[in-house]
């Protein structure tokens, strides 16, 4: 499968889970759980919708699990401390507030 086709599938999964273009793993999980709860067959949902939600979630989680994260500053605009805050500032463990 070409890179373009793979990216189209990721984009479709993002739309199914109603996620912004920049998101976190935690937000993916929260969106998944919210949608499964809303569309579960036990509460009147249908199996085809749940199947789409499950497939979208699995694809995005696989992408996250295999995405190479650059943990070093990669531009000259920010000093290392500002770069770290820019990338992890809201994280409760790594952020300045944590």
DSSP file (Angstrom, degrees, kcal/mol; ACC not computed):
  #  RESIDUE AA STRUCTURE BP1 BP2  ACC     N-H-->O    O-->H-N    N-H-->O    O-->H-N    TCO  KAPPA ALPHA  PHI   PSI    X-CA   Y-CA   Z-CA
    1    1 A X              0   0    0      0, 0.0     5,-0.0     0, 0.0     0, 0.0   0.000 360.0 360.0 360.0 135.6    0.0    0.0    0.0
    2    2 A X     >  -     0   0    0      1,-0.1     4,-2.3     4,-0.0     5,-0.2  -0.257 360.0-112.9 -71.4 160.5    1.4    3.4   -0.9
    3    3 A X  H  > S+     0   0    0      1,-0.2     4,-2.7     2,-0.2     5,-0.2   0.876 118.1  55.2 -59.6 -38.4    2.1    6.1    1.7
    4    4 A X  H  > S+     0   0    0      2,-0.2     4,-2.3     1,-0.2    -1,-0.2   0.927 108.4  47.0 -62.7 -45.3   -0.7    8.2    0.3
    5    5 A X  H  > S+     0   0    0      2,-0.2     4,-1.9     1,-0.2    -1,-0.2   0.901 112.5  50.0 -63.5 -41.5   -3.2    5.4    0.7
    6    6 A X  H  X S+     0   0    0     -4,-2.3     4,-2.1     1,-0.2    -2,-0.2   0.929 111.4  48.5 -62.4 -44.5   -2.0    4.7    4.3
    7    7 A X  H  X S+     0   0    0     -4,-2.7     4,-2.7     1,-0.2    -2,-0.2   0.880 107.8  54.8 -65.3 -37.0   -2.2    8.4    5.2
    8    8 A X  H  X S+     0   0    0     -4,-2.3     4,-2.3     2,-0.2    -1,-0.2   0.887 107.9  50.2 -61.5 -38.4   -5.8    8.5    3.7
    9    9 A X  H  X S+     0   0    0     -4,-1.9     4,-2.3     2,-0.2    -2,-0.2   0.894 110.7  48.8 -67.0 -39.8   -6.7    5.7    6.0
   10   10 A X  H  X S+     0   0    0     -4,-2.1     4,-2.3     2,-0.2    -2,-0.2   0.917 111.6  49.6 -64.6 -42.7   -5.3    7.5    9.0
   11   11 A X  H  X S+     0   0    0     -4,-2.7     4,-2.1     2,-0.2    -2,-0.2   0.896 110.6  49.9 -63.2 -40.8   -7.1   10.6    8.0
   12   12 A X  H  X S+     0   0    0     -4,-2.3     4,-2.5     2,-0.2    -1,-0.2   0.912 110.1  50.6 -63.7 -42.4  -10.4    8.7    7.7
   13   13 A X  H  X S+     0   0    0     -4,-2.3     4,-2.1     1,-0.2    -2,-0.2   0.896 108.1  53.2 -62.2 -40.3   -9.8    7.1   11.1
   14   14 A X  H  <>S+     0   0    0     -4,-2.3     5,-2.4     1,-0.2     4,-0.3   0.918 111.0  46.5 -60.4 -43.7   -9.2   10.6   12.6
   15   15 A X  H ><5S+     0   0    0     -4,-2.1     3,-1.0     3,-0.2    -2,-0.2   0.898 108.5  55.0 -67.3 -40.7  -12.5   11.8   11.1
   16   16 A X  H 3<5S+     0   0    0     -4,-2.5    -1,-0.2     1,-0.3    -2,-0.2   0.906 113.4  41.9 -58.7 -41.8  -14.5    8.7   12.3
   17   17 A X  T 3<5S-     0   0    0     -4,-2.1    -1,-0.3    -5,-0.2    -2,-0.2   0.442 111.2-125.9 -86.2   1.2  -13.3    9.4   15.9
   18   18 A X  T < 5 +     0   0    0     -3,-1.0     2,-0.3    -4,-0.3    -3,-0.2   0.931  52.9 159.9  56.5  50.8  -13.9   13.1   15.4
   19   19 A X      < -     0   0    0     -5,-2.4    -1,-0.2    -6,-0.1     4,-0.1  -0.736  42.4-112.0-103.8 150.8  -10.4   14.1   16.4
   20   20 A X        -     0   0    0     -2,-0.3    -1,-0.1     2,-0.2     0, 0.0  -0.285  37.4-103.5 -70.1 168.0   -8.5   17.3   15.7
   21   21 A X  S    S+     0   0    0      1,-0.2     2,-0.5     2,-0.0    -1,-0.1   0.807 115.2  47.2 -66.6 -29.1   -5.5   17.1   13.4
   22   22 A X  S    S+     0   0    0      2,-0.0     2,-0.3     0, 0.0    -2,-0.2  -0.969  81.7 147.2-112.4 122.3   -3.1   17.3   16.3
   23   23 A X        -     0   0    0     -2,-0.5     2,-0.3    -4,-0.1    -4,-0.0  -0.894  38.7-119.5-146.3 172.2   -4.1   14.9   19.1
   24   24 A X     >  -     0   0    0     -2,-0.3     4,-1.9     1,-0.1     5,-0.1  -0.749  30.2-111.8-113.5 163.7   -2.7   12.8   21.9
   25   25 A X  H  > S+     0   0    0     -2,-0.3     4,-2.2     1,-0.2     5,-0.2   0.890 120.3  54.5 -58.4 -40.3   -2.9    9.1   22.5
   26   26 A X  H  > S+     0   0    0      1,-0.2     4,-2.6     2,-0.2    -1,-0.2   0.906 106.5  50.3 -62.0 -42.9   -5.1    9.9   25.5
   27   27 A X  H  > S+     0   0    0      2,-0.2     4,-2.5     1,-0.2    -1,-0.2   0.856 108.1  53.7 -65.0 -34.9   -7.5   11.9   23.4
   28   28 A X  H  X S+     0   0    0     -4,-1.9     4,-2.4     2,-0.2    -2,-0.2   0.944 111.0  45.8 -62.8 -47.5   -7.7    9.0   20.9
   29   29 A X  H  X S+     0   0    0     -4,-2.2     4,-2.6     1,-0.2     5,-0.2   0.912 113.0  49.7 -62.3 -43.2   -8.7    6.6   23.7
   30   30 A X  H  X S+     0   0    0     -4,-2.6     4,-2.3     2,-0.2    -1,-0.2   0.915 111.8  47.9 -63.6 -42.9  -11.2    9.0   25.2
   31   31 A X  H  X S+     0   0    0     -4,-2.5     4,-2.5     2,-0.2     5,-0.2   0.915 112.0  51.0 -63.4 -42.7  -12.8    9.6   21.8
   32   32 A X  H  X S+     0   0    0     -4,-2.4     4,-2.7    -5,-0.2     5,-0.2   0.952 112.0  45.3 -58.6 -51.9  -13.0    5.9   21.2
   33   33 A X  H  X S+     0   0    0     -4,-2.6     4,-2.2     1,-0.2    -1,-0.2   0.887 112.8  51.4 -62.6 -39.4  -14.6    5.1   24.6
   34   34 A X  H  X S+     0   0    0     -4,-2.3     4,-1.9    -5,-0.2    -1,-0.2   0.927 113.6  43.7 -63.4 -45.1  -17.1    8.0   24.2
   35   35 A X  H  X S+     0   0    0     -4,-2.5     4,-2.7     2,-0.2    -2,-0.2   0.884 112.5  51.4 -70.4 -39.0  -18.2    6.8   20.7
   36   36 A X  H  X S+     0   0    0     -4,-2.7     4,-1.1    -5,-0.2    -1,-0.2   0.922 111.2  48.9 -63.4 -42.4  -18.4    3.1   21.7
   37   37 A X  H  < S+     0   0    0     -4,-2.2     3,-0.3    -5,-0.2    -1,-0.2   0.904 115.5  44.4 -61.8 -41.2  -20.5    4.0   24.7
   38   38 A X  H  < S+     0   0    0     -4,-1.9    -2,-0.2     1,-0.2    -1,-0.2   0.862 123.6  33.1 -72.0 -37.9  -22.8    6.1   22.4
   39   39 A X  H  < S+     0   0    0     -4,-2.7    11,-0.3    -5,-0.1     7,-0.2   0.280  81.2 133.9-108.0   9.7  -23.1    3.7   19.5
   40   40 A X    ><> -     0   0    0     -4,-1.1     5,-2.3    -3,-0.3     3,-2.1  -0.331  63.3-124.3 -62.2 140.2  -23.0    0.3   21.3
   41   41 A X  G > 5S+     0   0    0      1,-0.3     3,-1.5     3,-0.2    -1,-0.1   0.790 108.8  66.2 -56.2 -28.4  -25.6   -2.1   20.1
   42   42 A X  G 3 5S+     0   0    0      1,-0.3    -1,-0.3     2,-0.1    -2,-0.1   0.704 106.0  42.6 -67.1 -18.3  -26.9   -2.5   23.7
   43   43 A X  G < 5S-     0   0    0     -3,-2.1    -1,-0.3    -6,-0.1    -2,-0.2   0.069 136.5 -79.6-115.4  23.4  -28.0    1.2   23.6
   44   44 A X  T < 5S+     0   0    0     -3,-1.5    -3,-0.2     1,-0.2    -2,-0.1   0.475  89.7 128.7  98.7   2.2  -29.5    1.1   20.1
   45   45 A X      < -     0   0    0     -5,-2.3     2,-0.3    -9,-0.1    -1,-0.2  -0.181  53.5-115.9 -79.3 179.8  -26.4    1.4   18.0
   46   46 A X     >  -     0   0    0     -7,-0.2     4,-1.8     1,-0.1     3,-0.3  -0.874  13.0-121.1-122.6 156.3  -25.5   -0.8   15.1
   47   47 A X  H  > S+     0   0    0     -2,-0.3     4,-2.4     1,-0.2     5,-0.1   0.818 108.6  58.6 -63.1 -33.8  -22.7   -3.3   14.5
   48   48 A X  H  > S+     0   0    0      2,-0.2     4,-2.0     1,-0.2    -1,-0.2   0.889 107.2  47.3 -67.5 -37.0  -21.4   -1.6   11.4
   49   49 A X  H  > S+     0   0    0     -3,-0.3     4,-2.4     2,-0.2    -1,-0.2   0.929 112.8  48.6 -67.4 -44.8  -20.8    1.7   13.2
   50   50 A X  H  X S+     0   0    0     -4,-1.8     4,-2.9   -11,-0.3     5,-0.2   0.893 109.4  53.8 -61.6 -39.4  -19.1   -0.1   16.1
   51   51 A X  H  X S+     0   0    0     -4,-2.4     4,-2.5     2,-0.2    -1,-0.2   0.929 109.3  47.4 -61.7 -44.7  -17.0   -2.0   13.5
   52   52 A X  H  X S+     0   0    0     -4,-2.0     4,-2.5     2,-0.2    -2,-0.2   0.914 113.2  48.8 -61.7 -43.7  -15.9    1.3   11.9
   53   53 A X  H  X S+     0   0    0     -4,-2.4     4,-2.6     2,-0.2    -2,-0.2   0.930 112.4  48.1 -62.4 -46.6  -15.0    2.8   15.3
   54   54 A X  H  X S+     0   0    0     -4,-2.9     4,-2.6     1,-0.2    -2,-0.2   0.904 113.1  47.6 -61.7 -42.7  -13.0   -0.2   16.3
   55   55 A X  H  X S+     0   0    0     -4,-2.5     4,-2.3    -5,-0.2    -1,-0.2   0.902 112.2  49.3 -66.6 -40.9  -11.1   -0.3   13.1
   56   56 A X  H  X S+     0   0    0     -4,-2.5     4,-2.4    -5,-0.2     5,-0.2   0.932 112.9  47.6 -62.6 -45.7  -10.3    3.4   13.3
   57   57 A X  H  X S+     0   0    0     -4,-2.6     4,-2.6     1,-0.2     5,-0.2   0.933 111.7  49.5 -61.3 -47.5   -9.2    3.1   16.8
   58   58 A X  H  X S+     0   0    0     -4,-2.6     4,-2.3     1,-0.2    -1,-0.2   0.906 111.7  49.2 -60.3 -42.7   -7.0    0.1   16.1
   59   59 A X  H  X S+     0   0    0     -4,-2.3     4,-2.3     2,-0.2    -1,-0.2   0.929 113.1  45.8 -63.3 -46.0   -5.4    1.8   13.1
   60   60 A X  H  X S+     0   0    0     -4,-2.4     4,-2.5     2,-0.2    -2,-0.2   0.882 113.1  49.5 -67.1 -37.6   -4.6    5.0   15.1
   61   61 A X  H  X S+     0   0    0     -4,-2.6     4,-2.6     2,-0.2    -1,-0.2   0.894 110.7  50.3 -68.8 -37.9   -3.2    3.1   18.0
   62   62 A X  H  X S+     0   0    0     -4,-2.3     4,-1.4    -5,-0.2    -2,-0.2   0.918 110.6  50.4 -62.8 -42.2   -1.0    1.0   15.7
   63   63 A X  H  X S+     0   0    0     -4,-2.3     4,-0.6     1,-0.2     3,-0.4   0.937 112.1  47.1 -59.9 -47.0    0.2    4.3   14.1
   64   64 A X  H >< S+     0   0    0     -4,-2.5     3,-0.8     1,-0.2    -2,-0.2   0.904 110.0  53.2 -61.6 -41.8    1.0    5.7   17.6
   65   65 A X  H 3< S+     0   0    0     -4,-2.6    -1,-0.2     1,-0.2    -2,-0.2   0.762 117.9  36.2 -66.3 -24.6    2.8    2.6   18.6
   66   66 A X  H 3< S+     0   0    0     -4,-1.4     2,-0.5    -3,-0.4    -1,-0.2   0.325  87.8 115.3-111.5   6.8    5.0    2.6   15.6
   67   67 A X    <<  -     0   0    0     -3,-0.8     2,-0.5    -4,-0.6    -4,-0.0  -0.665  65.5-130.2 -81.6 125.7    5.5    6.4   15.2
   68   68 A X        -     0   0    0     -2,-0.5     2,-0.5     1,-0.0    -2,-0.1  -0.648  21.4-153.2 -77.6 121.1    9.1    7.4   15.8
   69   69 A X        -     0   0    0     -2,-0.5     2,-0.7     2,-0.0    -1,-0.0  -0.854   7.3-140.0-101.6 125.1    9.2   10.3   18.3
   70   70 A X        -     0   0    0     -2,-0.5     4,-0.1     1,-0.1    -2,-0.0  -0.749  19.0-177.6 -84.6 115.7   12.1   12.7   18.0
   71   71 A X        +     0   0    0     -2,-0.7     2,-0.4     2,-0.1    -1,-0.1   0.102  56.6  78.2-104.0  21.2   13.2   13.6   21.6
   72   72 A X  S    S-     0   0    0     11,-0.0    -2,-0.0    12,-0.0     8,-0.0  -0.951  93.9 -91.1-126.6 150.8   15.9   16.0   20.7
   73   73 A X        -     0   0    0     -2,-0.4    -2,-0.1     1,-0.1     7,-0.1  -0.335  39.0-176.6 -57.6 136.3   15.7   19.6   19.6
   74   74 A X        +     0   0    0     -4,-0.1     2,-0.3     9,-0.0    -1,-0.1   0.228  57.7  51.4-124.7  14.0   15.5   19.7   15.9
   75   75 A X        -     0   0    0      3,-0.2     3,-0.2     1,-0.0     8,-0.1  -0.969  69.9-132.1-143.8 163.2   15.5   23.4   15.1
   76   76 A X  S    S+     0   0    0     -2,-0.3    -3,-0.0     1,-0.2    -1,-0.0   0.408  91.3  81.1 -94.6   2.0   17.6   26.4   16.1
   77   77 A X  S    S+     0   0    0      1,-0.1     2,-0.4     2,-0.0    -1,-0.2   0.897  91.3  46.7 -75.8 -40.8   14.6   28.6   17.0
   78   78 A X  S    S-     0   0    0     -3,-0.2    -3,-0.2     2,-0.0     2,-0.1  -0.800  80.9-126.2-105.6 142.5   14.0   27.2   20.5
   79   79 A X     >  -     0   0    0     -2,-0.4     4,-2.7     1,-0.1     3,-0.2  -0.444  42.9 -97.2 -74.2 163.5   16.6   26.6   23.2
   80   80 A X  H  > S+     0   0    0      1,-0.2     4,-2.4     2,-0.2     5,-0.2   0.852 123.8  50.0 -55.0 -39.8   16.4   23.0   24.5
   81   81 A X  H  > S+     0   0    0      2,-0.2     4,-2.2     1,-0.2    -1,-0.2   0.925 113.4  45.3 -66.0 -43.5   14.3   23.9   27.5
   82   82 A X  H  > S+     0   0    0     -3,-0.2     4,-2.6     2,-0.2    -2,-0.2   0.879 111.9  53.1 -66.7 -37.5   11.8   25.8   25.4
   83   83 A X  H  X S+     0   0    0     -4,-2.7     4,-1.9     2,-0.2     5,-0.2   0.941 109.2  49.0 -60.6 -46.6   11.7   23.0   22.9
   84   84 A X  H  X S+     0   0    0     -4,-2.4     4,-2.9    -5,-0.2     5,-0.2   0.922 112.7  47.0 -60.2 -45.2   10.9   20.4   25.6
   85   85 A X  H  X S+     0   0    0     -4,-2.2     4,-2.3     1,-0.2    -1,-0.2   0.894 108.9  55.5 -63.7 -39.2    8.1   22.6   27.0
   86   86 A X  H  < S+     0   0    0     -4,-2.6    -1,-0.2     1,-0.2    -2,-0.2   0.875 118.4  33.7 -59.8 -38.2    6.7   23.1   23.5
   87   87 A X  H  < S+     0   0    0     -4,-1.9    -2,-0.2    -5,-0.1    -1,-0.2   0.797 138.9  15.4 -89.5 -30.8    6.5   19.4   23.0
   88   88 A X  H >< S+     0   0    0     -4,-2.9     3,-1.4    -5,-0.2    -3,-0.2   0.225  84.1 117.6-129.7  13.3    5.7   18.2   26.5
   89   89 A X  T 3< S+     0   0    0     -4,-2.3     8,-0.5     1,-0.3     7,-0.2   0.782  82.0  44.2 -58.6 -31.9    4.5   21.3   28.4
   90   90 A X  T 3  S+     0   0    0     -5,-0.2    -1,-0.3    -4,-0.1     2,-0.3   0.541  86.4 110.8 -90.3  -7.1    1.0   20.0   29.0
   91   91 A X    <>  -     0   0    0     -3,-1.4     4,-2.5     1,-0.1     7,-0.3  -0.512  67.0-140.7 -70.2 129.7    2.1   16.6   30.0
   92   92 A X  T  4 S+     0   0    0     -2,-0.3    -1,-0.1     1,-0.2    -3,-0.0   0.771  98.9  38.3 -65.0 -25.4    1.5   16.0   33.8
   93   93 A X  T  4 S+     0   0    0      1,-0.1    -1,-0.2    -5,-0.0    -2,-0.0   0.902 129.9  25.8 -89.1 -47.6    4.8   14.1   34.2
   94   94 A X  T  4 S+     0   0    0     -6,-0.1    -2,-0.2     3,-0.0    -6,-0.1   0.695  98.7 100.4 -92.9 -20.6    7.2   16.0   31.9
   95   95 A X  S >< S-     0   0    0     -4,-2.5     3,-1.6     1,-0.1    -6,-0.2  -0.159  84.9-109.9 -67.2 161.6    5.6   19.4   31.9
   96   96 A X  T 3  S+     0   0    0      1,-0.3    -1,-0.1    -7,-0.2    -6,-0.1   0.774 118.1  57.0 -62.1 -27.1    6.8   22.4   34.0
   97   97 A X  T 3         0   0    0     -8,-0.5    -1,-0.3     1,-0.2    -5,-0.1   0.615 360.0 360.0 -78.8 -11.7    3.7   22.1   36.1
   98   98 A X    <         0   0    0     -3,-1.6    -1,-0.2    -7,-0.3    -2,-0.2   0.426 360.0 360.0 -95.8 360.0    4.3   18.5   37.0
